[in-house]
Protein backbone atom coordinates (compact mmCIF):
# COMPACT_ATOMS: atom_id res chain seq x y z
CA UNK A 1 0.00 0.00 0.00
CA UNK A 2 1.26 3.48 -0.85
CA UNK A 3 1.91 6.26 1.63
CA UNK A 4 0.12 9.45 0.58
CA UNK A 5 2.19 12.52 1.43
CA UNK A 6 0.96 16.09 1.15
CA UNK A 7 4.10 18.07 0.25
CA UNK A 8 4.26 21.87 0.07
CA UNK A 9 6.60 24.82 0.47
CA UNK A 10 5.47 27.77 2.58
CA UNK A 11 6.72 30.93 4.23
CA UNK A 12 7.41 31.03 7.96
CA UNK A 13 4.09 32.84 8.42
CA UNK A 14 2.21 30.08 6.59
CA UNK A 15 1.65 31.41 3.07
CA UNK A 16 2.14 29.26 -0.06
CA UNK A 17 2.15 32.34 -2.31
CA UNK A 18 2.91 36.01 -1.74
CA UNK A 19 0.41 38.71 -2.64
CA UNK A 20 -0.47 39.91 -5.16
CA UNK A 21 -0.29 36.99 -7.56
CA UNK A 22 -0.13 37.84 -11.25
CA UNK A 23 0.11 35.89 -14.49
CA UNK A 24 3.79 36.91 -14.66
CA UNK A 25 4.38 35.97 -11.01
CA UNK A 26 2.00 33.13 -10.05
CA UNK A 27 3.75 32.80 -6.67
CA UNK A 28 3.53 36.55 -6.09
CA UNK A 29 6.45 38.96 -5.71
CA UNK A 30 9.37 37.11 -4.12
CA UNK A 31 7.38 33.87 -4.08
CA UNK A 32 10.18 31.97 -5.81
CA UNK A 33 11.99 32.07 -2.44
CA UNK A 34 9.64 29.28 -1.35
CA UNK A 35 11.40 26.88 -3.70
CA UNK A 36 15.01 27.91 -3.06
CA UNK A 37 15.52 24.53 -1.40
CA UNK A 38 15.18 22.81 -4.80
CA UNK A 39 18.91 23.44 -5.30
CA UNK A 40 19.52 20.63 -2.78
CA UNK A 41 19.98 17.82 -5.32
CA UNK A 42 20.59 15.13 -2.65
CA UNK A 43 17.26 15.91 -0.98
CA UNK A 44 15.45 15.88 -4.33
CA UNK A 45 17.03 12.60 -5.44
CA UNK A 46 15.94 10.92 -2.19
CA UNK A 47 12.39 12.23 -2.65
CA UNK A 48 12.13 11.12 -6.28
CA UNK A 49 13.70 7.70 -5.61
CA UNK A 50 10.71 6.64 -3.49
CA UNK A 51 8.11 8.45 -5.57
CA UNK A 52 5.51 6.40 -7.39
CA UNK A 53 3.00 9.03 -8.54
CA UNK A 54 1.94 12.64 -8.07
CA UNK A 55 -1.45 14.26 -7.53
CA UNK A 56 -1.60 17.95 -8.43
CA UNK A 57 -4.27 20.57 -8.80
CA UNK A 58 -5.11 22.22 -12.09
CA UNK A 59 -3.69 25.62 -11.11
CA UNK A 60 -0.37 24.02 -10.18
CA UNK A 61 -0.36 22.19 -13.50
CA UNK A 62 -1.15 25.34 -15.49
CA UNK A 63 1.56 27.36 -13.72
CA UNK A 64 4.17 24.59 -13.82
CA UNK A 65 3.76 22.96 -17.23
CA UNK A 66 6.17 25.41 -18.93
CA UNK A 67 9.00 24.23 -16.65
CA UNK A 68 7.85 20.62 -16.16
CA UNK A 69 7.31 19.80 -19.82
CA UNK A 70 6.24 16.30 -20.82
CA UNK A 71 8.23 14.64 -18.00
CA UNK A 72 6.36 16.25 -15.09
CA UNK A 73 7.83 17.37 -11.76
CA UNK A 74 9.95 14.21 -11.38
CA UNK A 75 11.93 15.03 -14.53
CA UNK A 76 13.64 12.10 -16.23
CA UNK A 77 12.09 9.69 -13.68
CA UNK A 78 8.76 10.41 -15.46
CA UNK A 79 6.43 9.47 -12.62
CA UNK A 80 2.73 9.71 -13.54
CA UNK A 81 0.87 12.90 -12.56
CA UNK A 82 -2.86 12.88 -11.84
CA UNK A 83 -4.25 16.39 -12.25
CA UNK A 84 -7.47 17.14 -10.36
CA UNK A 85 -9.62 19.41 -12.52
CA UNK A 86 -13.19 20.25 -13.37
CA UNK A 87 -12.39 20.06 -17.07
CA UNK A 88 -9.43 18.53 -18.90
CA UNK A 89 -7.49 20.92 -21.14
CA UNK A 90 -7.66 20.66 -24.91
CA UNK A 91 -5.30 18.01 -26.26
CA UNK A 92 -3.17 20.70 -27.91
CA UNK A 93 -2.45 22.26 -24.50
CA UNK A 94 -0.94 19.04 -23.13
CA UNK A 95 2.65 18.08 -24.03
CA UNK A 96 2.79 15.13 -26.41
CA UNK A 97 4.02 11.97 -24.69
CA UNK A 98 3.46 13.54 -21.28
CA UNK A 99 2.92 11.76 -17.98
CA UNK A 100 -0.39 13.51 -17.24
CA UNK A 101 -3.84 12.07 -16.55
CA UNK A 102 -6.67 14.56 -15.96
CA UNK A 103 -9.12 13.45 -13.29
CA UNK A 104 -12.54 15.11 -13.37
CA UNK A 105 -14.36 12.96 -10.82
CA UNK A 106 -12.79 14.23 -7.59
CA UNK A 107 -9.81 14.02 -5.30
CA UNK A 108 -10.66 10.56 -3.99
CA UNK A 109 -10.53 9.19 -7.53
CA UNK A 110 -7.26 10.99 -8.26
CA UNK A 111 -5.59 9.59 -5.13
CA UNK A 112 -6.96 6.10 -5.83
CA UNK A 113 -5.63 6.16 -9.40
CA UNK A 114 -2.27 7.49 -8.18
CA UNK A 115 -2.00 4.74 -5.55
CA UNK A 116 -2.68 2.11 -8.20
CA UNK A 117 -0.05 3.60 -10.51
CA UNK A 118 2.46 3.97 -7.65
CA UNK A 119 2.40 0.22 -6.96
CA UNK A 120 3.30 0.59 -3.29
CA UNK A 121 5.63 3.57 -3.69
CA UNK A 122 4.89 7.05 -2.32
CA UNK A 123 2.07 9.17 -3.73
CA UNK A 124 2.82 12.87 -3.36
CA UNK A 125 0.00 15.40 -3.31
CA UNK A 126 1.65 18.65 -4.29
CA UNK A 127 0.95 22.13 -5.36
CA UNK A 128 -1.87 24.15 -3.99
CA UNK A 129 -3.18 24.89 -0.54
CA UNK A 130 -6.77 24.19 -1.60
CA UNK A 131 -6.02 20.68 -2.87
CA UNK A 132 -3.99 19.94 0.26
CA UNK A 133 -6.76 21.13 2.57
CA UNK A 134 -9.31 19.03 0.66
CA UNK A 135 -7.14 15.91 0.89
CA UNK A 136 -6.50 16.45 4.61
CA UNK A 137 -10.20 17.04 5.28
CA UNK A 138 -11.13 13.89 3.33
CA UNK A 139 -8.69 11.78 5.38
CA UNK A 140 -6.62 10.88 2.29
CA UNK A 141 -3.23 11.98 3.65
CA UNK A 142 -0.89 9.75 5.67
CA UNK A 143 1.95 12.27 6.04
CA UNK A 144 2.52 16.00 5.72
CA UNK A 145 5.86 17.26 4.40
CA UNK A 146 6.53 20.99 4.80
CA UNK A 147 9.42 23.01 3.40
CA UNK A 148 9.45 26.20 5.48
CA UNK A 149 11.33 29.02 3.75
CA UNK A 150 13.06 31.72 5.79
CA UNK A 151 10.77 34.53 4.66
CA UNK A 152 7.68 36.32 5.99
CA UNK A 153 5.16 37.39 3.35
CA UNK A 154 2.55 39.02 5.56
CA UNK A 155 -0.15 38.15 3.03
CA UNK A 156 -0.84 35.75 0.23
CA UNK A 157 -2.47 32.34 0.00
CA UNK A 158 -2.64 30.87 3.52
CA UNK A 159 -1.92 27.16 3.76
CA UNK A 160 -4.15 26.06 6.59
CA UNK A 161 -6.81 28.82 6.84
CA UNK A 162 -10.25 27.31 6.42
CA UNK A 163 -9.10 23.73 7.07
CA UNK A 164 -12.11 22.16 8.74
CA UNK A 165 -10.89 18.95 10.33
CA UNK A 166 -11.16 19.81 13.99
CA UNK A 167 -8.04 18.80 15.85
CA UNK A 168 -5.70 16.83 13.62
CA UNK A 169 -2.81 15.36 15.59
CA UNK A 170 0.55 14.93 13.91
CA UNK A 171 3.65 12.97 14.91
CA UNK A 172 7.02 14.44 13.94
CA UNK A 173 8.95 11.92 11.84
CA UNK A 174 11.87 13.92 10.46
CA UNK A 175 13.48 17.35 10.45
CA UNK A 176 16.39 18.74 8.51
CA UNK A 177 17.58 22.28 7.93
CA UNK A 178 19.47 24.07 5.20
CA UNK A 179 19.92 27.80 4.62
CA UNK A 180 17.06 27.62 2.10
CA UNK A 181 14.43 25.80 4.22
CA UNK A 182 13.58 23.77 7.26
CA UNK A 183 12.10 20.45 6.13
CA UNK A 184 9.49 18.91 8.43
CA UNK A 185 7.76 15.59 7.93
CA UNK A 186 4.81 14.48 10.07
CA UNK A 187 2.62 11.39 10.26
CA UNK A 188 -1.11 12.11 10.46
CA UNK A 189 -2.46 10.38 13.56
CA UNK A 190 -5.88 8.93 12.92
CA UNK A 191 -8.37 8.73 15.79
CA UNK A 192 -8.85 5.25 17.19
CA UNK A 193 -11.84 3.52 15.64
Secondary structure, DSSP 8 states (H G I E B T S, - for coil): ---EEEEEEEETTSEEEESS--SS-TT-TTGGGGGGGGG-HHHHHHHHHTEEEEEEEHHHHHHHHHHHGGG-TTGGG--EEEEE-SS---GGGS-TT--EEEE-S-HHHHHHHHHHHHTTSEEEEES-HHHHHHHHHTT--SEEEEEEES---SSEEESSTT---S---EEEEEEEE-SS-EEEEEEE-----
